[in-house]
Amino acid sequence: MESHCVAKYLRVTPRKMRLVANLVRGKSVNAAIGLLKFTSRSAALPTLKAIQSAVANIVNGEEARNVNPDELVVKKIFVDEGPTYRRFLPRAMGRATPIRKRMSHLTVLVGTPDEIPQDEAEAAPVETVAAEPEKIAKPAKKTPAKKAPAPKTSGSKATAKTKTKSKKSE
């Protein structure tokens, strides 16, 4: 059984929200709630509310009356970027600096853990591929590096100062 909750237009940046989402991904619901209650990040409260809402959706659903909330697991949790408020901060000399106030959409998928029975796991055939003898490649010949051409120098160049001196002496 699975249930999800989508919290949209949260005024927390997606980058900060993903840090909190990575903390609870794959954990049991009780462990995730306990962790979020003592996490001192701004994204912890909206994430906590979304997980609690997803648990309430699965417990109070029509077909899921016999689901134990203690056995639920946070299967998927991901954060998408929402719209961005654009504001400007006045700066010196008539300039303005843009400020982007980002929003995020949080999606939480909660369900019972999927376990593969041992009988099915052992009965699954394992295919092996016969390894073909590989051809041994010869190492490439090393070629010496090309030297850079020497810079051109001409001894007859006169600088501006020497030209002016030579004119004065004449």
VMD Tcl script that builds the backbone (N, CA, C; Angstrom):
set m [mol new atoms 510]
animate dup $m
set s [atomselect $m all]
$s set {name element resname resid chain x y z} {
  {N N MET 1 A 0.836 -1.173 0.000}
  {CA C MET 1 A 0.000 0.000 0.000}
  {C C MET 1 A 0.888 1.245 0.000}
  {N N GLU 2 A 0.469 2.203 -0.784}
  {CA C GLU 2 A 1.223 3.449 -0.870}
  {C C GLU 2 A 0.275 4.637 -0.817}
  {N N SER 3 A 0.799 5.742 -0.347}
  {CA C SER 3 A 0.066 6.991 -0.340}
  {C C SER 3 A 1.072 8.109 -0.506}
  {N N HIS 4 A 0.602 9.219 -1.049}
  {CA C HIS 4 A 1.531 10.326 -1.251}
  {C C HIS 4 A 0.913 11.637 -0.791}
  {N N CYS 5 A 1.775 12.618 -0.643}
  {CA C CYS 5 A 1.370 13.960 -0.286}
  {C C CYS 5 A 2.251 14.918 -1.074}
  {N N VAL 6 A 1.634 15.947 -1.639}
  {CA C VAL 6 A 2.369 16.961 -2.386}
  {C C VAL 6 A 2.141 18.302 -1.704}
  {N N ALA 7 A 3.202 18.915 -1.247}
  {CA C ALA 7 A 3.133 20.243 -0.645}
  {C C ALA 7 A 3.725 21.217 -1.657}
  {N N LYS 8 A 2.904 22.132 -2.134}
  {CA C LYS 8 A 3.344 23.041 -3.184}
  {C C LYS 8 A 3.553 24.451 -2.642}
  {N N TYR 9 A 4.361 25.195 -3.356}
  {CA C TYR 9 A 4.621 26.613 -3.094}
  {C C TYR 9 A 5.153 26.857 -1.676}
  {N N LEU 10 A 6.102 26.036 -1.257}
  {CA C LEU 10 A 6.729 26.221 0.046}
  {C C LEU 10 A 7.817 27.286 -0.079}
  {N N ARG 11 A 7.840 28.250 0.818}
  {CA C ARG 11 A 8.801 29.351 0.740}
  {C C ARG 11 A 10.140 28.961 1.368}
  {N N VAL 12 A 10.671 27.841 0.919}
  {CA C VAL 12 A 12.004 27.385 1.288}
  {C C VAL 12 A 12.698 27.056 -0.023}
  {N N THR 13 A 13.946 27.430 -0.150}
  {CA C THR 13 A 14.634 27.167 -1.403}
  {C C THR 13 A 14.784 25.663 -1.618}
  {N N PRO 14 A 14.720 25.217 -2.861}
  {CA C PRO 14 A 14.827 23.779 -3.124}
  {C C PRO 14 A 16.148 23.173 -2.647}
  {N N ARG 15 A 17.213 23.948 -2.715}
  {CA C ARG 15 A 18.507 23.431 -2.288}
  {C C ARG 15 A 18.498 23.097 -0.795}
  {N N LYS 16 A 17.901 23.971 0.012}
  {CA C LYS 16 A 17.816 23.723 1.450}
  {C C LYS 16 A 16.832 22.597 1.760}
  {N N MET 17 A 15.760 22.528 0.971}
  {CA C MET 17 A 14.761 21.489 1.184}
  {C C MET 17 A 15.326 20.100 0.855}
  {N N ARG 18 A 16.184 20.015 -0.158}
  {CA C ARG 18 A 16.766 18.729 -0.539}
  {C C ARG 18 A 17.699 18.190 0.543}
  {N N LEU 19 A 18.364 19.082 1.277}
  {CA C LEU 19 A 19.217 18.617 2.373}
  {C C LEU 19 A 18.406 17.867 3.422}
  {N N VAL 20 A 17.225 18.371 3.736}
  {CA C VAL 20 A 16.362 17.728 4.728}
  {C C VAL 20 A 15.732 16.469 4.146}
  {N N ALA 21 A 15.354 16.522 2.856}
  {CA C ALA 21 A 14.742 15.352 2.224}
  {C C ALA 21 A 15.714 14.179 2.179}
  {N N ASN 22 A 16.996 14.461 1.995}
  {CA C ASN 22 A 17.989 13.391 1.960}
  {C C ASN 22 A 18.179 12.737 3.323}
  {N N LEU 23 A 17.854 13.464 4.388}
  {CA C LEU 23 A 17.975 12.896 5.737}
  {C C LEU 23 A 16.969 11.778 5.984}
  {N N VAL 24 A 15.756 11.927 5.467}
  {CA C VAL 24 A 14.678 11.001 5.821}
  {C C VAL 24 A 14.373 9.977 4.730}
  {N N ARG 25 A 14.998 10.063 3.583}
  {CA C ARG 25 A 14.704 9.138 2.485}
  {C C ARG 25 A 15.070 7.710 2.878}
  {N N GLY 26 A 14.096 6.794 2.762}
  {CA C GLY 26 A 14.327 5.382 3.055}
  {C C GLY 26 A 14.151 4.993 4.504}
  {N N LYS 27 A 13.931 5.931 5.392}
  {CA C LYS 27 A 13.784 5.626 6.819}
  {C C LYS 27 A 12.332 5.268 7.135}
  {N N SER 28 A 12.134 4.640 8.287}
  {CA C SER 28 A 10.770 4.372 8.732}
  {C C SER 28 A 10.121 5.698 9.113}
  {N N VAL 29 A 8.804 5.714 9.093}
  {CA C VAL 29 A 8.084 6.958 9.343}
  {C C VAL 29 A 8.359 7.473 10.753}
  {N N ASN 30 A 8.372 6.573 11.734}
  {CA C ASN 30 A 8.627 7.005 13.116}
  {C C ASN 30 A 10.028 7.590 13.264}
  {N N ALA 31 A 11.011 6.969 12.627}
  {CA C ALA 31 A 12.377 7.483 12.695}
  {C C ALA 31 A 12.477 8.836 11.984}
  {N N ALA 32 A 11.784 8.975 10.860}
  {CA C ALA 32 A 11.816 10.231 10.108}
  {C C ALA 32 A 11.168 11.365 10.905}
  {N N ILE 33 A 10.038 11.081 11.542}
  {CA C ILE 33 A 9.350 12.107 12.341}
  {C C ILE 33 A 10.214 12.514 13.532}
  {N N GLY 34 A 10.817 11.537 14.208}
  {CA C GLY 34 A 11.696 11.850 15.336}
  {C C GLY 34 A 12.902 12.657 14.912}
  {N N LEU 35 A 13.447 12.355 13.744}
  {CA C LEU 35 A 14.606 13.088 13.256}
  {C C LEU 35 A 14.246 14.519 12.887}
  {N N LEU 36 A 13.091 14.694 12.246}
  {CA C LEU 36 A 12.687 16.026 11.799}
  {C C LEU 36 A 12.295 16.945 12.953}
  {N N LYS 37 A 11.783 16.375 14.029}
  {CA C LYS 37 A 11.395 17.200 15.173}
  {C C LYS 37 A 12.601 17.891 15.812}
  {N N PHE 38 A 13.769 17.259 15.706}
  {CA C PHE 38 A 14.957 17.820 16.340}
  {C C PHE 38 A 15.966 18.357 15.322}
  {N N THR 39 A 15.540 18.519 14.078}
  {CA C THR 39 A 16.401 19.109 13.065}
  {C C THR 39 A 16.158 20.611 13.050}
  {N N SER 40 A 17.223 21.371 13.180}
  {CA C SER 40 A 17.075 22.830 13.255}
  {C C SER 40 A 17.282 23.476 11.888}
  {N N ARG 41 A 16.520 23.062 10.922}
  {CA C ARG 41 A 16.550 23.660 9.589}
  {C C ARG 41 A 15.162 24.180 9.271}
  {N N SER 42 A 15.106 25.205 8.433}
  {CA C SER 42 A 13.808 25.810 8.121}
  {C C SER 42 A 12.922 24.863 7.318}
  {N N ALA 43 A 13.508 23.911 6.608}
  {CA C ALA 43 A 12.741 22.992 5.782}
  {C C ALA 43 A 12.224 21.792 6.565}
  {N N ALA 44 A 12.600 21.653 7.819}
  {CA C ALA 44 A 12.208 20.477 8.594}
  {C C ALA 44 A 10.711 20.467 8.902}
  {N N LEU 45 A 10.143 21.613 9.229}
  {CA C LEU 45 A 8.720 21.670 9.582}
  {C C LEU 45 A 7.806 21.343 8.394}
  {N N PRO 46 A 7.993 21.942 7.208}
  {CA C PRO 46 A 7.141 21.553 6.085}
  {C C PRO 46 A 7.307 20.086 5.687}
  {N N THR 47 A 8.519 19.551 5.812}
  {CA C THR 47 A 8.746 18.140 5.488}
  {C C THR 47 A 8.027 17.250 6.500}
  {N N LEU 48 A 8.085 17.613 7.764}
  {CA C LEU 48 A 7.393 16.870 8.811}
  {C C LEU 48 A 5.886 16.856 8.564}
  {N N LYS 49 A 5.324 18.005 8.222}
  {CA C LYS 49 A 3.886 18.083 7.960}
  {C C LYS 49 A 3.493 17.241 6.752}
  {N N ALA 50 A 4.331 17.227 5.724}
  {CA C ALA 50 A 4.021 16.446 4.523}
  {C C ALA 50 A 4.055 14.950 4.821}
  {N N ILE 51 A 5.024 14.510 5.614}
  {CA C ILE 51 A 5.098 13.084 5.968}
  {C C ILE 51 A 3.906 12.688 6.822}
  {N N GLN 52 A 3.538 13.534 7.780}
  {CA C GLN 52 A 2.373 13.231 8.616}
  {C C GLN 52 A 1.092 13.197 7.785}
  {N N SER 53 A 0.983 14.057 6.788}
  {CA C SER 53 A -0.184 14.066 5.925}
  {C C SER 53 A -0.246 12.802 5.071}
  {N N ALA 54 A 0.898 12.354 4.567}
  {CA C ALA 54 A 0.925 11.127 3.771}
  {C C ALA 54 A 0.550 9.915 4.616}
  {N N VAL 55 A 0.995 9.891 5.878}
  {CA C VAL 55 A 0.625 8.799 6.782}
  {C C VAL 55 A -0.874 8.830 7.056}
  {N N ALA 56 A -1.428 10.015 7.265}
  {CA C ALA 56 A -2.869 10.135 7.497}
  {C C ALA 56 A -3.650 9.696 6.266}
  {N N ASN 57 A -3.138 9.987 5.075}
  {CA C ASN 57 A -3.817 9.565 3.849}
  {C C ASN 57 A -3.883 8.048 3.739}
  {N N ILE 58 A -2.816 7.359 4.098}
  {CA C ILE 58 A -2.811 5.903 3.957}
  {C C ILE 58 A -3.603 5.225 5.074}
  {N N VAL 59 A -3.583 5.798 6.264}
  {CA C VAL 59 A -4.303 5.180 7.388}
  {C C VAL 59 A -5.806 5.391 7.246}
  {N N ASN 60 A -6.222 6.556 6.774}
  {CA C ASN 60 A -7.643 6.872 6.676}
  {C C ASN 60 A -8.230 6.574 5.297}
  {N N GLY 61 A -7.480 5.910 4.443}
  {CA C GLY 61 A -7.970 5.598 3.108}
  {C C GLY 61 A -9.038 4.515 3.136}
  {N N GLU 62 A -9.744 4.364 2.018}
  {CA C GLU 62 A -10.844 3.393 1.931}
  {C C GLU 62 A -10.354 1.948 2.037}
  {N N GLU 63 A -9.356 1.588 1.244}
  {CA C GLU 63 A -8.919 0.188 1.183}
  {C C GLU 63 A -7.818 -0.147 2.174}
  {N N ALA 64 A -7.315 0.825 2.899}
  {CA C ALA 64 A -6.152 0.601 3.762}
  {C C ALA 64 A -6.507 0.726 5.234}
  {N N ARG 65 A -7.578 0.140 5.652}
  {CA C ARG 65 A -7.992 0.233 7.059}
  {C C ARG 65 A -7.077 -0.569 7.984}
  {N N ASN 66 A -6.432 -1.610 7.464}
  {CA C ASN 66 A -5.646 -2.491 8.333}
  {C C ASN 66 A -4.145 -2.199 8.280}
  {N N VAL 67 A -3.758 -1.009 7.851}
  {CA C VAL 67 A -2.343 -0.661 7.768}
  {C C VAL 67 A -1.874 -0.144 9.123}
  {N N ASN 68 A -0.740 -0.669 9.579}
  {CA C ASN 68 A -0.149 -0.228 10.833}
  {C C ASN 68 A 0.797 0.944 10.540}
  {N N PRO 69 A 0.569 2.121 11.117}
  {CA C PRO 69 A 1.428 3.268 10.804}
  {C C PRO 69 A 2.872 3.096 11.271}
  {N N ASP 70 A 3.107 2.177 12.216}
  {CA C ASP 70 A 4.470 1.958 12.693}
  {C C ASP 70 A 5.322 1.201 11.679}
  {N N GLU 71 A 4.704 0.524 10.725}
  {CA C GLU 71 A 5.436 -0.267 9.734}
  {C C GLU 71 A 5.688 0.502 8.436}
  {N N LEU 72 A 5.217 1.730 8.344}
  {CA C LEU 72 A 5.357 2.492 7.104}
  {C C LEU 72 A 6.773 3.027 6.932}
  {N N VAL 73 A 7.153 3.215 5.668}
  {CA C VAL 73 A 8.495 3.669 5.308}
  {C C VAL 73 A 8.367 4.823 4.315}
  {N N VAL 74 A 9.278 5.788 4.396}
  {CA C VAL 74 A 9.328 6.869 3.407}
  {C C VAL 74 A 10.013 6.291 2.168}
  {N N LYS 75 A 9.194 5.908 1.174}
  {CA C LYS 75 A 9.748 5.261 -0.015}
  {C C LYS 75 A 10.437 6.258 -0.929}
  {N N LYS 76 A 9.742 7.327 -1.252}
  {CA C LYS 76 A 10.308 8.354 -2.124}
  {C C LYS 76 A 10.034 9.705 -1.505}
  {N N ILE 77 A 10.983 10.577 -1.644}
  {CA C ILE 77 A 10.779 11.967 -1.263}
  {C C ILE 77 A 11.665 12.785 -2.194}
  {N N PHE 78 A 11.056 13.726 -2.889}
  {CA C PHE 78 A 11.844 14.564 -3.792}
  {C C PHE 78 A 11.299 15.971 -3.817}
  {N N VAL 79 A 12.164 16.890 -4.222}
  {CA C VAL 79 A 11.857 18.309 -4.203}
  {C C VAL 79 A 12.012 18.859 -5.618}
  {N N ASP 80 A 10.994 19.565 -6.074}
  {CA C ASP 80 A 11.037 20.234 -7.367}
  {C C ASP 80 A 11.051 21.738 -7.139}
  {N N GLU 81 A 11.565 22.448 -8.126}
  {CA C GLU 81 A 11.627 23.906 -8.014}
  {C C GLU 81 A 10.300 24.510 -8.424}
  {N N GLY 82 A 9.811 25.440 -7.641}
  {CA C GLY 82 A 8.558 26.136 -7.936}
  {C C GLY 82 A 8.844 27.487 -8.566}
  {N N PRO 83 A 7.855 28.355 -8.578}
  {CA C PRO 83 A 8.069 29.691 -9.143}
  {C C PRO 83 A 9.002 30.518 -8.255}
  {N N THR 84 A 9.486 31.599 -8.813}
  {CA C THR 84 A 10.434 32.451 -8.111}
  {C C THR 84 A 9.912 33.874 -8.051}
  {N N TYR 85 A 9.881 34.435 -6.850}
  {CA C TYR 85 A 9.585 35.851 -6.716}
  {C C TYR 85 A 10.848 36.625 -7.084}
  {N N ARG 86 A 10.689 37.685 -7.860}
  {CA C ARG 86 A 11.850 38.496 -8.225}
  {C C ARG 86 A 11.693 39.871 -7.593}
  {N N ARG 87 A 12.657 40.230 -6.784}
  {CA C ARG 87 A 12.659 41.508 -6.108}
  {C C ARG 87 A 13.979 42.217 -6.408}
  {N N PHE 88 A 14.031 43.511 -6.132}
  {CA C PHE 88 A 15.255 44.265 -6.363}
  {C C PHE 88 A 15.625 45.021 -5.103}
  {N N LEU 89 A 16.908 45.024 -4.802}
  {CA C LEU 89 A 17.434 45.713 -3.645}
  {C C LEU 89 A 18.175 46.949 -4.136}
  {N N PRO 90 A 17.780 48.147 -3.678}
  {CA C PRO 90 A 18.484 49.351 -4.132}
  {C C PRO 90 A 19.923 49.357 -3.628}
  {N N ARG 91 A 20.823 49.769 -4.504}
  {CA C ARG 91 A 22.240 49.835 -4.160}
  {C C ARG 91 A 22.773 51.234 -4.443}
  {N N ALA 92 A 24.033 51.424 -4.264}
  {CA C ALA 92 A 24.655 52.737 -4.424}
  {C C ALA 92 A 24.660 53.178 -5.883}
  {N N MET 93 A 24.703 54.455 -6.096}
  {CA C MET 93 A 24.799 55.090 -7.408}
  {C C MET 93 A 23.646 54.710 -8.340}
  {N N GLY 94 A 22.465 54.535 -7.768}
  {CA C GLY 94 A 21.274 54.282 -8.577}
  {C C GLY 94 A 21.167 52.884 -9.136}
  {N N ARG 95 A 21.976 51.988 -8.698}
  {CA C ARG 95 A 21.932 50.609 -9.197}
  {C C ARG 95 A 20.955 49.785 -8.367}
  {N N ALA 96 A 20.646 48.577 -8.879}
  {CA C ALA 96 A 19.760 47.663 -8.158}
  {C C ALA 96 A 20.305 46.245 -8.299}
  {N N THR 97 A 20.213 45.486 -7.226}
  {CA C THR 97 A 20.656 44.098 -7.225}
  {C C THR 97 A 19.433 43.196 -7.210}
  {N N PRO 98 A 19.349 42.234 -8.120}
  {CA C PRO 98 A 18.186 41.346 -8.110}
  {C C PRO 98 A 18.246 40.369 -6.931}
  {N N ILE 99 A 17.077 40.073 -6.380}
  {CA C ILE 99 A 16.936 39.084 -5.316}
  {C C ILE 99 A 15.911 38.067 -5.807}
  {N N ARG 100 A 16.289 36.793 -5.765}
  {CA C ARG 100 A 15.381 35.728 -6.187}
  {C C ARG 100 A 14.908 34.967 -4.956}
  {N N LYS 101 A 13.616 35.033 -4.690}
  {CA C LYS 101 A 13.028 34.305 -3.566}
  {C C LYS 101 A 12.394 33.046 -4.137}
  {N N ARG 102 A 13.082 31.931 -3.954}
  {CA C ARG 102 A 12.684 30.684 -4.602}
  {C C ARG 102 A 11.660 29.913 -3.763}
  {N N MET 103 A 10.820 29.160 -4.467}
  {CA C MET 103 A 9.846 28.290 -3.824}
  {C C MET 103 A 10.102 26.861 -4.267}
  {N N SER 104 A 9.533 25.911 -3.531}
  {CA C SER 104 A 9.744 24.513 -3.881}
  {C C SER 104 A 8.459 23.727 -3.701}
  {N N HIS 105 A 8.384 22.609 -4.408}
  {CA C HIS 105 A 7.289 21.658 -4.304}
  {C C HIS 105 A 7.874 20.366 -3.735}
  {N N LEU 106 A 7.281 19.869 -2.647}
  {CA C LEU 106 A 7.765 18.666 -1.975}
  {C C LEU 106 A 6.782 17.529 -2.215}
  {N N THR 107 A 7.271 16.386 -2.659}
  {CA C THR 107 A 6.443 15.199 -2.877}
  {C C THR 107 A 6.975 14.076 -2.003}
  {N N VAL 108 A 6.080 13.481 -1.211}
  {CA C VAL 108 A 6.444 12.394 -0.304}
  {C C VAL 108 A 5.599 11.186 -0.646}
  {N N LEU 109 A 6.235 10.029 -0.797}
  {CA C LEU 109 A 5.541 8.766 -1.058}
  {C C LEU 109 A 5.836 7.831 0.108}
  {N N VAL 110 A 4.773 7.443 0.821}
  {CA C VAL 110 A 4.889 6.602 2.007}
  {C C VAL 110 A 4.180 5.293 1.730}
  {N N GLY 111 A 4.772 4.182 2.167}
  {CA C GLY 111 A 4.132 2.887 1.955}
  {C C GLY 111 A 4.731 1.830 2.840}
  {N N THR 112 A 4.184 0.623 2.707}
  {CA C THR 112 A 4.721 -0.506 3.456}
  {C C THR 112 A 5.992 -0.976 2.760}
  {N N PRO 113 A 6.949 -1.474 3.516}
  {CA C PRO 113 A 8.198 -1.903 2.884}
  {C C PRO 113 A 7.964 -3.120 2.005}
  {N N ASP 114 A 8.591 -3.101 0.830}
  {CA C ASP 114 A 8.484 -4.239 -0.088}
  {C C ASP 114 A 9.564 -5.246 0.259}
  {N N GLU 115 A 9.119 -6.442 0.596}
  {CA C GLU 115 A 10.066 -7.500 0.918}
  {C C GLU 115 A 9.878 -8.638 -0.078}
  {N N ILE 116 A 10.978 -9.167 -0.562}
  {CA C ILE 116 A 10.925 -10.302 -1.479}
  {C C ILE 116 A 11.003 -11.559 -0.626}
  {N N PRO 117 A 10.024 -12.455 -0.759}
  {CA C PRO 117 A 10.086 -13.709 0.003}
  {C C PRO 117 A 11.339 -14.498 -0.374}
  {N N GLN 118 A 11.879 -15.254 0.575}
  {CA C GLN 118 A 13.119 -16.001 0.356}
  {C C GLN 118 A 12.948 -17.054 -0.734}
  {N N ASP 119 A 11.758 -17.674 -0.857}
  {CA C ASP 119 A 11.538 -18.706 -1.861}
  {C C ASP 119 A 11.696 -18.142 -3.273}
  {N N GLU 120 A 11.147 -16.961 -3.519}
  {CA C GLU 120 A 11.249 -16.361 -4.834}
  {C C GLU 120 A 12.661 -15.893 -5.122}
  {N N ALA 121 A 13.369 -15.413 -4.115}
  {CA C ALA 121 A 14.725 -14.921 -4.319}
  {C C ALA 121 A 15.673 -16.066 -4.670}
  {N N GLU 122 A 15.475 -17.239 -4.034}
  {CA C GLU 122 A 16.336 -18.383 -4.323}
  {C C GLU 122 A 15.967 -19.044 -5.635}
  {N N ALA 123 A 14.694 -18.988 -6.022}
  {CA C ALA 123 A 14.245 -19.669 -7.229}
  {C C ALA 123 A 14.586 -18.901 -8.495}
  {N N ALA 124 A 14.960 -17.650 -8.381}
  {CA C ALA 124 A 15.277 -16.847 -9.565}
  {C C ALA 124 A 16.550 -17.382 -10.206}
  {N N PRO 125 A 16.478 -17.751 -11.497}
  {CA C PRO 125 A 17.672 -18.296 -12.151}
  {C C PRO 125 A 18.694 -17.192 -12.402}
  {N N VAL 126 A 19.933 -17.557 -12.235}
  {CA C VAL 126 A 21.019 -16.621 -12.473}
  {C C VAL 126 A 21.691 -17.028 -13.774}
  {N N GLU 127 A 21.697 -16.124 -14.738}
  {CA C GLU 127 A 22.299 -16.425 -16.029}
  {C C GLU 127 A 23.765 -16.011 -16.002}
  {N N THR 128 A 24.588 -16.899 -16.536}
  {CA C THR 128 A 25.999 -16.578 -16.649}
  {C C THR 128 A 26.345 -16.512 -18.124}
  {N N VAL 129 A 27.149 -15.583 -18.476}
  {CA C VAL 129 A 27.566 -15.407 -19.854}
  {C C VAL 129 A 28.989 -15.934 -19.984}
  {N N ALA 130 A 29.202 -16.790 -20.992}
  {CA C ALA 130 A 30.534 -17.338 -21.200}
  {C C ALA 130 A 31.463 -16.224 -21.652}
  {N N ALA 131 A 32.569 -16.120 -20.979}
  {CA C ALA 131 A 33.517 -15.055 -21.301}
  {C C ALA 131 A 34.352 -15.454 -22.505}
  {N N GLU 132 A 34.433 -14.585 -23.493}
  {CA C GLU 132 A 35.246 -14.839 -24.666}
  {C C GLU 132 A 36.668 -14.375 -24.373}
  {N N PRO 133 A 37.638 -15.099 -24.914}
  {CA C PRO 133 A 39.013 -14.631 -24.683}
  {C C PRO 133 A 39.218 -13.277 -25.340}
  {N N GLU 134 A 39.737 -12.359 -24.581}
  {CA C GLU 134 A 39.926 -11.006 -25.085}
  {C C GLU 134 A 41.253 -10.912 -25.823}
  {N N LYS 135 A 41.259 -10.102 -26.858}
  {CA C LYS 135 A 42.483 -9.880 -27.599}
  {C C LYS 135 A 43.320 -8.871 -26.827}
  {N N ILE 136 A 44.583 -9.188 -26.720}
  {CA C ILE 136 A 45.480 -8.298 -25.993}
  {C C ILE 136 A 45.952 -7.225 -26.956}
  {N N ALA 137 A 45.685 -5.997 -26.623}
  {CA C ALA 137 A 46.058 -4.884 -27.477}
  {C C ALA 137 A 47.509 -4.519 -27.223}
  {N N LYS 138 A 48.211 -4.220 -28.315}
  {CA C LYS 138 A 49.600 -3.799 -28.182}
  {C C LYS 138 A 49.629 -2.365 -27.692}
  {N N PRO 139 A 50.574 -2.055 -26.824}
  {CA C PRO 139 A 50.647 -0.668 -26.356}
  {C C PRO 139 A 51.060 0.255 -27.497}
  {N N ALA 140 A 50.515 1.436 -27.503}
  {CA C ALA 140 A 50.813 2.406 -28.543}
  {C C ALA 140 A 52.247 2.892 -28.407}
  {N N LYS 141 A 52.879 3.167 -29.568}
  {CA C LYS 141 A 54.248 3.650 -29.553}
  {C C LYS 141 A 54.268 5.083 -29.047}
  {N N LYS 142 A 55.250 5.358 -28.248}
  {CA C LYS 142 A 55.373 6.707 -27.720}
  {C C LYS 142 A 56.174 7.549 -28.703}
  {N N THR 143 A 55.631 8.693 -29.041}
  {CA C THR 143 A 56.340 9.592 -29.932}
  {C C THR 143 A 56.876 10.757 -29.110}
  {N N PRO 144 A 58.044 11.236 -29.457}
  {CA C PRO 144 A 58.583 12.359 -28.681}
  {C C PRO 144 A 57.751 13.610 -28.911}
  {N N ALA 145 A 57.668 14.424 -27.905}
  {CA C ALA 145 A 56.890 15.657 -27.985}
  {C C ALA 145 A 57.593 16.639 -28.912}
  {N N LYS 146 A 56.821 17.406 -29.638}
  {CA C LYS 146 A 57.388 18.397 -30.547}
  {C C LYS 146 A 57.826 19.608 -29.739}
  {N N LYS 147 A 58.962 20.125 -30.125}
  {CA C LYS 147 A 59.478 21.303 -29.436}
  {C C LYS 147 A 58.862 22.549 -30.040}
  {N N ALA 148 A 58.649 23.534 -29.227}
  {CA C ALA 148 A 58.085 24.793 -29.692}
  {C C ALA 148 A 59.141 25.546 -30.491}
  {N N PRO 149 A 58.742 26.259 -31.532}
  {CA C PRO 149 A 59.729 27.001 -32.319}
  {C C PRO 149 A 60.320 28.140 -31.483}
  {N N ALA 150 A 61.565 28.433 -31.758}
  {CA C ALA 150 A 62.260 29.483 -31.024}
  {C C ALA 150 A 61.684 30.834 -31.413}
  {N N PRO 151 A 61.586 31.764 -30.472}
  {CA C PRO 151 A 61.034 33.079 -30.805}
  {C C PRO 151 A 61.976 33.835 -31.741}
  {N N LYS 152 A 61.379 34.561 -32.638}
  {CA C LYS 152 A 62.170 35.327 -33.604}
  {C C LYS 152 A 62.703 36.583 -32.932}
  {N N THR 153 A 63.992 36.814 -33.114}
  {CA C THR 153 A 64.600 38.027 -32.569}
  {C C THR 153 A 65.335 38.725 -33.689}
  {N N SER 154 A 65.148 40.001 -33.747}
  {CA C SER 154 A 65.891 40.773 -34.748}
  {C C SER 154 A 66.686 41.836 -34.014}
  {N N GLY 155 A 67.950 41.906 -34.303}
  {CA C GLY 155 A 68.843 42.825 -33.595}
  {C C GLY 155 A 68.745 44.249 -34.094}
  {N N SER 156 A 68.049 44.505 -35.201}
  {CA C SER 156 A 68.038 45.853 -35.768}
  {C C SER 156 A 66.886 46.700 -35.254}
  {N N LYS 157 A 66.122 46.192 -34.308}
  {CA C LYS 157 A 65.005 46.981 -33.779}
  {C C LYS 157 A 65.532 48.064 -32.866}
  {N N ALA 158 A 65.039 49.244 -33.059}
  {CA C ALA 158 A 65.434 50.363 -32.211}
  {C C ALA 158 A 64.213 50.819 -31.442}
  {N N THR 159 A 64.387 51.120 -30.196}
  {CA C THR 159 A 63.270 51.574 -29.389}
  {C C THR 159 A 63.007 53.041 -29.646}
  {N N ALA 160 A 61.894 53.517 -29.136}
  {CA C ALA 160 A 61.503 54.903 -29.365}
  {C C ALA 160 A 62.511 55.870 -28.741}
  {N N LYS 161 A 63.061 55.527 -27.595}
  {CA C LYS 161 A 64.013 56.403 -26.926}
  {C C LYS 161 A 65.314 56.509 -27.713}
  {N N THR 162 A 65.755 55.415 -28.244}
  {CA C THR 162 A 67.022 55.460 -28.982}
  {C C THR 162 A 66.862 56.240 -30.282}
  {N N LYS 163 A 65.654 56.174 -30.864}
  {CA C LYS 163 A 65.435 56.942 -32.094}
  {C C LYS 163 A 65.475 58.428 -31.801}
  {N N THR 164 A 64.865 58.855 -30.697}
  {CA C THR 164 A 64.859 60.281 -30.385}
  {C C THR 164 A 66.252 60.765 -30.042}
  {N N LYS 165 A 67.062 59.950 -29.386}
  {CA C LYS 165 A 68.414 60.346 -29.066}
  {C C LYS 165 A 69.247 60.480 -30.326}
  {N N SER 166 A 69.015 59.560 -31.234}
  {CA C SER 166 A 69.827 59.607 -32.453}
  {C C SER 166 A 69.455 60.823 -33.294}
  {N N LYS 167 A 68.203 61.280 -33.232}
  {CA C LYS 167 A 67.815 62.462 -33.983}
  {C C LYS 167 A 68.423 63.708 -33.381}
  {N N LYS 168 A 68.530 63.777 -32.061}
  {CA C LYS 168 A 69.098 64.949 -31.389}
  {C C LYS 168 A 70.576 65.069 -31.678}
  {N N SER 169 A 71.228 63.962 -31.752}
  {CA C SER 169 A 72.684 64.027 -31.977}
  {C C SER 169 A 73.025 64.454 -33.394}
  {N N GLU 170 A 72.126 64.352 -34.317}
  {CA C GLU 170 A 72.402 64.742 -35.710}
  {C C GLU 170 A 72.305 66.174 -35.975}
}
mol reanalyze $m
mol bondsrecalc $m
mol representation Tube
mol addrep $m
